[in-house]
Amino acid sequence: MAFRNPQRRKKGFDYARNGYYYITICTKYRYPWFGKIRDGNVVLSDCGVIVKNQWEWLAKQYQYIRLDEYVVMPDHFHGVVQIDNDIRCERMVDVGRDRHLQTNTTKPLHDIIGAFKTTSSKMVHIAGHSFFSWQRSFHDRIIRNDMELYRIRAYIRNNPSKGYYQSFL
């Protein structure tokens, strides 16, 4: 039986290195848990607000990342995240009764997105939506230059106005 790698990442690429990454994550079965589109704008549901808050939590949790443009859509999420390894900080971490200084090590993109999906799912479940689930894995694109970053930012900003979700809920 051959091992099938569920990750669709670029082979040999170090996803913990400095750079901008564009990610898209969908809900399971593309169910519109996060809200609806009204007049070209996203109106977030309570689940959508949780997802937005957990995305913003990432920048507090992992001080070597910067959040760029993002949007919570009714059934998916688009975001640009920058990993900057030049930022190093020491943090006090509780380990049982002992307090240790621990230098942050940079997590690769899939671990960062895994933390986002796990924590947002947990919060959505606590909010009473026990059937919520993300689709397995996520799509990523390594952003290679400023022009590509500009186009992706514009796509994310304009995504709600495309309007194909008009009366889903």
The 8 nearest C-alpha neighbors of each residue, nearest first, counted from 0:
[[1, 2, 3, 4, 5, 6, 7, 10],
 [2, 0, 3, 4, 5, 6, 7, 10],
 [1, 3, 4, 0, 5, 6, 7, 10],
 [2, 4, 5, 1, 6, 0, 7, 8],
 [3, 5, 6, 2, 7, 1, 8, 10],
 [6, 4, 3, 7, 136, 135, 8, 2],
 [7, 5, 4, 8, 136, 137, 109, 3],
 [8, 6, 5, 9, 4, 138, 136, 137],
 [7, 9, 6, 10, 139, 12, 138, 14],
 [10, 8, 12, 11, 7, 13, 14, 141],
 [9, 11, 12, 8, 7, 13, 6, 14],
 [10, 12, 9, 13, 8, 14, 7, 15],
 [11, 13, 10, 9, 14, 8, 16, 15],
 [14, 12, 15, 16, 11, 107, 10, 9],
 [13, 15, 107, 108, 16, 12, 109, 17],
 [16, 14, 107, 13, 106, 105, 108, 17],
 [17, 15, 14, 13, 18, 82, 84, 83],
 [18, 16, 83, 82, 84, 15, 81, 19],
 [17, 19, 82, 81, 16, 20, 83, 142],
 [18, 20, 81, 142, 80, 141, 82, 79],
 [19, 21, 141, 80, 79, 142, 140, 81],
 [22, 20, 79, 140, 139, 78, 141, 80],
 [21, 23, 139, 78, 138, 77, 79, 20],
 [24, 22, 77, 138, 76, 137, 139, 78],
 [23, 25, 137, 76, 75, 138, 22, 77],
 [26, 24, 75, 134, 74, 133, 29, 76],
 [25, 27, 133, 29, 134, 74, 75, 30],
 [26, 28, 134, 133, 29, 132, 30, 25],
 [27, 29, 30, 26, 134, 25, 133, 74],
 [30, 28, 26, 74, 27, 25, 31, 75],
 [29, 31, 28, 74, 32, 26, 27, 73],
 [32, 30, 74, 73, 33, 34, 29, 35],
 [33, 31, 30, 34, 73, 74, 46, 47],
 [32, 34, 47, 73, 46, 44, 31, 43],
 [35, 33, 43, 44, 73, 42, 32, 47],
 [34, 36, 73, 42, 41, 37, 168, 43],
 [35, 37, 41, 165, 40, 164, 42, 39],
 [36, 38, 40, 39, 165, 41, 35, 42],
 [39, 37, 40, 36, 160, 162, 165, 41],
 [40, 38, 160, 37, 159, 162, 36, 41],
 [41, 39, 37, 36, 159, 38, 160, 42],
 [40, 42, 36, 35, 43, 159, 37, 72],
 [43, 41, 35, 34, 36, 40, 44, 37],
 [44, 42, 34, 47, 33, 41, 48, 45],
 [43, 45, 34, 47, 33, 46, 48, 42],
 [44, 46, 48, 47, 49, 43, 33, 34],
 [47, 45, 49, 33, 44, 48, 123, 32],
 [48, 46, 33, 43, 44, 50, 49, 45],
 [49, 47, 51, 45, 46, 50, 43, 52],
 [48, 50, 46, 52, 47, 51, 53, 45],
 [49, 51, 47, 53, 48, 52, 119, 54],
 [52, 50, 48, 54, 49, 53, 47, 55],
 [51, 53, 49, 55, 54, 50, 48, 56],
 [54, 52, 56, 50, 55, 51, 119, 49],
 [55, 53, 51, 56, 52, 57, 50, 115],
 [54, 56, 52, 53, 57, 58, 51, 59],
 [57, 55, 53, 59, 54, 58, 60, 52],
 [56, 58, 60, 55, 59, 54, 61, 53],
 [59, 57, 61, 56, 60, 55, 64, 62],
 [60, 58, 56, 57, 61, 62, 55, 64],
 [59, 61, 57, 58, 56, 62, 64, 63],
 [62, 60, 58, 63, 59, 57, 64, 105],
 [61, 63, 64, 58, 59, 60, 86, 88],
 [64, 62, 83, 86, 61, 82, 84, 65],
 [65, 63, 82, 81, 62, 58, 83, 61],
 [64, 66, 81, 80, 58, 67, 82, 63],
 [65, 67, 80, 81, 79, 58, 64, 68],
 [66, 68, 79, 80, 65, 69, 78, 81],
 [67, 69, 79, 152, 78, 66, 155, 70],
 [70, 68, 78, 77, 79, 155, 67, 71],
 [71, 69, 77, 76, 72, 155, 78, 68],
 [70, 72, 76, 75, 47, 51, 77, 73],
 [71, 73, 75, 74, 76, 70, 33, 41],
 [74, 72, 31, 33, 34, 35, 32, 75],
 [75, 73, 31, 29, 26, 30, 72, 25],
 [76, 74, 25, 72, 24, 26, 73, 71],
 [75, 77, 71, 24, 23, 72, 70, 25],
 [78, 76, 23, 70, 69, 22, 155, 71],
 [79, 77, 69, 22, 21, 68, 80, 70],
 [78, 80, 21, 67, 20, 68, 69, 22],
 [79, 81, 66, 20, 67, 19, 65, 78],
 [82, 80, 19, 65, 64, 18, 20, 83],
 [81, 83, 64, 17, 18, 63, 84, 19],
 [84, 82, 17, 63, 85, 64, 86, 81],
 [85, 83, 86, 17, 63, 82, 16, 105],
 [86, 84, 83, 87, 63, 17, 82, 88],
 [87, 85, 84, 63, 83, 88, 62, 64],
 [88, 86, 85, 103, 89, 84, 63, 102],
 [89, 87, 102, 90, 103, 86, 62, 63],
 [88, 90, 102, 101, 100, 103, 91, 87],
 [91, 89, 101, 100, 92, 88, 102, 103],
 [90, 92, 100, 99, 101, 98, 93, 89],
 [91, 93, 99, 98, 90, 94, 100, 101],
 [94, 92, 98, 95, 97, 91, 99, 96],
 [93, 95, 97, 98, 96, 92, 99, 91],
 [94, 96, 97, 93, 98, 92, 99, 91],
 [95, 97, 94, 98, 93, 99, 92, 91],
 [98, 96, 94, 95, 93, 99, 92, 100],
 [99, 97, 93, 92, 94, 91, 96, 100],
 [100, 98, 92, 91, 101, 97, 93, 94],
 [99, 101, 91, 90, 89, 92, 102, 98],
 [100, 102, 90, 89, 99, 103, 91, 92],
 [103, 101, 89, 104, 88, 90, 100, 87],
 [104, 102, 101, 105, 88, 89, 87, 90],
 [105, 103, 106, 102, 87, 84, 101, 63],
 [104, 106, 15, 103, 107, 84, 63, 61],
 [105, 107, 15, 110, 104, 111, 108, 109],
 [106, 108, 15, 14, 110, 109, 105, 111],
 [107, 109, 111, 14, 110, 112, 15, 106],
 [108, 110, 112, 111, 107, 113, 14, 106],
 [111, 109, 113, 108, 112, 107, 106, 114],
 [112, 110, 108, 114, 113, 109, 115, 106],
 [111, 113, 115, 109, 114, 110, 116, 108],
 [112, 114, 110, 116, 111, 115, 109, 117],
 [115, 113, 117, 111, 112, 116, 118, 110],
 [116, 114, 112, 113, 118, 117, 119, 53],
 [115, 117, 113, 119, 114, 118, 120, 112],
 [118, 116, 114, 120, 115, 119, 113, 121],
 [119, 117, 121, 115, 120, 116, 114, 122],
 [118, 120, 122, 116, 121, 50, 117, 53],
 [121, 119, 123, 117, 118, 122, 116, 124],
 [120, 122, 118, 124, 119, 123, 117, 125],
 [121, 123, 125, 119, 124, 120, 126, 118],
 [124, 122, 126, 120, 125, 121, 46, 128],
 [123, 125, 129, 128, 121, 127, 126, 122],
 [126, 124, 122, 127, 123, 121, 128, 129],
 [127, 125, 123, 124, 128, 122, 46, 45],
 [126, 128, 124, 125, 129, 123, 130, 122],
 [129, 127, 124, 130, 131, 123, 126, 125],
 [128, 130, 124, 131, 127, 123, 125, 126],
 [131, 129, 128, 132, 124, 127, 123, 120],
 [132, 130, 129, 128, 124, 133, 120, 123],
 [133, 131, 27, 26, 130, 134, 120, 129],
 [132, 134, 26, 27, 25, 135, 131, 116],
 [135, 133, 27, 26, 25, 136, 132, 28],
 [134, 136, 133, 137, 27, 25, 24, 26],
 [137, 135, 134, 6, 138, 5, 24, 7],
 [138, 136, 24, 23, 139, 135, 22, 25],
 [139, 137, 23, 22, 24, 140, 136, 7],
 [140, 138, 22, 21, 23, 137, 20, 141],
 [139, 141, 21, 20, 142, 22, 138, 19],
 [140, 142, 20, 143, 19, 21, 139, 18],
 [143, 141, 19, 20, 144, 140, 148, 147],
 [142, 144, 141, 147, 145, 148, 19, 18],
 [145, 143, 147, 146, 142, 148, 149, 19],
 [144, 146, 148, 147, 149, 143, 142, 150],
 [147, 145, 149, 148, 144, 150, 143, 151],
 [146, 148, 150, 149, 145, 144, 151, 142],
 [149, 147, 145, 151, 146, 150, 152, 142],
 [148, 150, 146, 152, 147, 151, 145, 153],
 [151, 149, 153, 147, 152, 148, 154, 146],
 [152, 150, 154, 148, 153, 149, 147, 155],
 [151, 153, 149, 155, 154, 150, 68, 148],
 [154, 152, 156, 150, 151, 155, 157, 149],
 [153, 155, 151, 157, 152, 156, 158, 150],
 [154, 156, 158, 152, 153, 157, 151, 69],
 [157, 155, 153, 154, 158, 152, 70, 159],
 [156, 158, 154, 155, 160, 159, 153, 161],
 [157, 159, 155, 160, 161, 156, 154, 70],
 [160, 158, 161, 39, 40, 157, 41, 162],
 [159, 161, 39, 162, 157, 158, 40, 38],
 [160, 162, 159, 158, 163, 157, 39, 164],
 [163, 161, 160, 164, 165, 39, 159, 36],
 [162, 164, 165, 161, 36, 166, 160, 159],
 [163, 165, 162, 167, 36, 166, 35, 73],
 [166, 164, 36, 162, 163, 167, 37, 35],
 [167, 165, 168, 164, 35, 36, 37, 163],
 [166, 168, 164, 165, 35, 31, 36, 73],
 [167, 166, 35, 34, 31, 165, 164, 36]]
